[in-house]
Amino acid sequence: MPATLSQMLLGPNTLPQVVTDCQALVEHEISSKSGVSATAIKVAYKAVTAFAPGYYQHAITNMVPEFTYQLEPFWADFLYSGGANFGDYLAKRGDEVSEALLAVTDRLAGSSQKAGIVRAYKTVRGGAGKNIEAALPNLGDVIQRYAY
């Protein structure tokens, strides 16, 4: 039986590497953005990293297991379908996958005690779905690195 995402990504030796790769993915996606909408994302990212030192790393560390849980059914279907590239699989289901991941960030923002972080999140939430969809091929590649 193939390994679940949780088994592959959340082990004590693997999780720190996955978190590092996810941080690099987020930073790459943010730096690759341009235009007016990118300005809001970059300002929000700067606010989080500058005004709440360590919060970004802590948040990613906490989100990876929850994202993994949300992605688990997609991974199972990907394996069942015999797909070759998980990033392509996720991209073809972009709206559904982005909503699953946004459920995690929405919940975390709703329970956060950091008003500045919540404000920054609300600033970018409207366009978050399309930004997540754009990152799905790269996210799938990160995940698939740990699959085999």
N, C-alpha and C positions, 0 to 999 in steps of 0.2 A: 504494500500500500504506500502511495507517495506521501511524503512528509507534508504536514500542514504548514501554513505560513508561520504560525506561532512556534512550531518546533524549529523551523529554519531561522527565524529572525530574532526570537526573544530569549535564546539561551544566554547564559552568563558570559560566555566568551564571544558571542556574536553581537549581542545587543549594542555594546559600545561602538562597534564598527558600523553598525546600521545607523545609529544616531549620528555619527560623524558624517557618513555618506548622505544622510537626509539633510543635515545642516549645509553641507556643500551644495546639494541640489537646490535648496531654497535660495542660497546666496547666488548661485549661478542664474537661476530663473529671475531673480530680482535684478541682477546686474545686466541681464540681456534685454530687459524691458526698455521701451522708449516711448516718448509721447506724453500727453497730458495725464493719462491714467497711470502711467509709470511713476510720475512725480508723486502721486498720493501714496503709492506702494512704497516707494523709497523713503518718503518722509515718515510713514508709519513704522517701517523697519528701523530707521534711524532713531525714532522716538523710543522704541522698545529696547534697542540695544544700548542706547546712550543713557536713558533715564532709569532703566531698571537693570543694572548690570547683573549678569548671570540668569536673568529671567528667560531669555531666548533659549539658552542651552537647556535650562530646566524644563521649559515648555516642550521643546522637541523630545526630550527624554521621556516625558510623560505622555506625549501624543503618539509616539511610535507604537506602543502596545495597543492603544485604542484604534489607531489607523489599521493596524494589522488585523484586529478583530473585524473591522468594517470591510477589509479587502478579502478576508478569508473565503466568502462565497464566490467571489470573482475568480480567485485562484483555483478553487475546486472545479468551477465550470471550465476554466482555461485548460486545466489538466484533462478533464473529461472530453473536451472538444478536440484534444490533440494539437492544440496551437503550438506554434514555434516561438513566438515573441510576445511576452506578457505585456510589454509596452504598447504594441499594436492592438492587442486584445482590449486593454484598458481604454485606449483612445477611441475605439469603435463604440464604447459604452460610456463616453465622456460625461454626459449629463448625469447619468445614474451614479457613476463612480464619484464625480465631484460632489453630488448631494450627500452621498454616504460619508465622505471625508469632512464636508462642511458640518454635518451633524455633530461631529466631535468638536470642532473649533467653536461652533455656536454654543454648545453646552459648556465648554470651558470659559468662554467669554461671559456667559450668563452667570457663572458662579465665581468669577474673579472679583477680588477685593481691590484690584488696582485700577482705579478710575481712568488713568492715562492710557493704560493698555487697552481697556475696553473702548475708549474713545478712538484710539488708533485703529482698532479692529473694525469698529462700525464705519469708519471712513472708507475702508477698502472692501467691506463685505459685499457691497452691491456688484462689484466686478470680479469677486473671488472665484466664482464658478468657471468663468472663461479662462482665468489664469491657471486654475488647477487643471482644467482640461488641456491646456497647452503644455503643462508639465508632465502629463500622464505617460507619454512615451519614455521620458527619462526616468520617471518613478518606476515604471515597469522594468527598465533595464537594471536599476539599482536592486530591486527585489530579486530579479532573476539571477543576478550575480551570486546570490546566496543559495540558490535553489539546487545547484548541481555541483 
